[in-house]
Amino acid sequence: MTILSRRLGAWLKLFGGEEDQGTDLDTLAGRSIRRADYSAKSGPQRVRDFLPDEAEVLLKSRFAEINVWRPIIELLKDTPLAVCDARSIAPNDLLPTDLVYQHRVGEIYSVTYNSSHRWFYFPDMQRNEALLIKCYDSEEDGRARFTAHTAFDDPTIVYGLRRLSGSVLAPFHYRGATHDVVEDENSLRPGDFL
């Protein structure tokens, strides 16, 4: 349990730390930002940043970073979250974009407009509902690796409560999924994070 707590604590620090507080990408510059929270570069880098002693073992097998997102208010009316069907996104629709913090530079993908995109949203989400967003998947076999998403002003809502939402990053390690894994007593096991 100590190993679990230490590893999970390191990951929760990832997005709960002071450096990321106050950055609201959904309303940056007064507009919604279509984005994927990780890029091919930043997904593995976050593992190296927060689990430096274990990163190389983790990076030898498949891993994913899943965001659990939910409203904090009872009923979310305005600015709901929308996600884009990954099958409708062309590779050149994803533009690497720097996020500059006080002590580091991160990277996300900004998503360009493409009339082929298929967006879906979840109206009237309640506090007891959550959305799982796959932010990053290391597997490169044609499956969705990133989830483009954004908040938007719903034009059908005349009045709504101000959006309040929260999210927690949940890392997943797939032992032996596609890459060689170091098989020793120190290698990670499924469930080490959960």
Secondary structure, DSSP 8 states (H G I E B T S, - for coil): -HHHHHHHHHHHHHHHSGGGTT--TTSGGGS---EES--TTHHHHHHHHH-TTTHHHHTTS-EEEEEEEEESSSEE-SS-EEEE-GGG--GGGEEEEEEE-SS-EEEEEEE---TT--EEE-TTEETT--EEEEEEE---SSS-----EEE---TT-SS-----EEEEEEEEE-TTSSS----STTS--TTS--
